[in-house]
C-alpha cells in the first residue's frame, strides 16, 4: 500500500502502525535481496527517512516518538558511510561532465576509490544491525498508541514542522552557510513527507504542493552535497590545478542552485501554519463526502 494515510484506514493510529510495518518490511526485503548493494542501500536509507517523517507527523501525540526516532537515526547512520561515498562520486560525476576525458578521469579517481572501499565492507559491517533494527520496529509498531485521534492527532505535528521550515528558511536567507542550508533542507524534507502522508486529503490539490516540496528538497540536497564535496576536495589526492578547477565548477553550480531555491522556498512556505492547517483540516473533514 502507498506511503499515505488512506480513507480506508480505521484511524490515524491504525494508519501509523500499517505504514511503519510496511516500510520496515520493505527495508528488510532490500537487506535480503540480490543485486547491486548501492541501490539497495539507497532504498533502505529512504525507508529510514520516511519512517522518521511519519513519526514527526504524530510526535506531539505519540509518547514513544522520540525513542523510536533515535532508533531510526542510529540505523540510518550505520548506512551513511556507504551512501555518502556514492553521493560524493555522483556529485563529482555531474560536475565534471564538461571536462576533457583525461582531466575528468583524474578528478574522479579518488571519489571512485572511496566508493569501492565502502562497497567492499558494507554488507558484513552495516546490514545486520540495520536488519535487527527494522525487525524489532515491526514488532513494536503493533503496540504503538496515540493520545489523540483524527485531525487532532495530525495538526500539532504539521504546525511544528511548518513553523520549523519557515524559521530555517529565514535563517538560511540571512546567512546561507552550509549548516543553515542543511537545516532548511531537513525541515523541507519533513514537510514533504508529511504532505505525502496526507495526499489523499485531496490528491488533485496536494500533488502540486508535494511536487514543489520535492523539488525544493532535492535542490537543497544538491547544495548540501556540493558543500560536502568541496570539503572532501581539500583531502583528495589531486593536483592543485585539478582541485582549483573542481572548486570553481562547484562554486558556479552552487550559485545556480541558490538562484532557484530562494524564490521557490518563499512561494512554498508563504503564510503561517494557521492558514495551512485550516485549509488541510477542512479537506480532512470532507473526506469521503460526495
Secondary structure by P-SEA (a helix, b strand, c coil): cccccccccccaaaaaaaaaaaaaaaaaaaaaccccaaaaaaaaaaaaaaaaaaaaaccccccaaaaaaaaaaaaaaaaaaaaaaaaaaaaaaaaaccccaaaaaaaaaaaaaaaaaaaacccccccaaaaaaaaaaaaaaaacccccccccccaaaaaaaaaaaaaaaaaaaacccaaaaaaaaaaaaaaaaaaaaaccccaaaaaaaaaaaaaaaaaaaaaaaaaaaaaaaaaccccaaaaaaaaaaaaaaaaaaaacaaaaaaaaacccaaaaaaaaaaaaaacccc
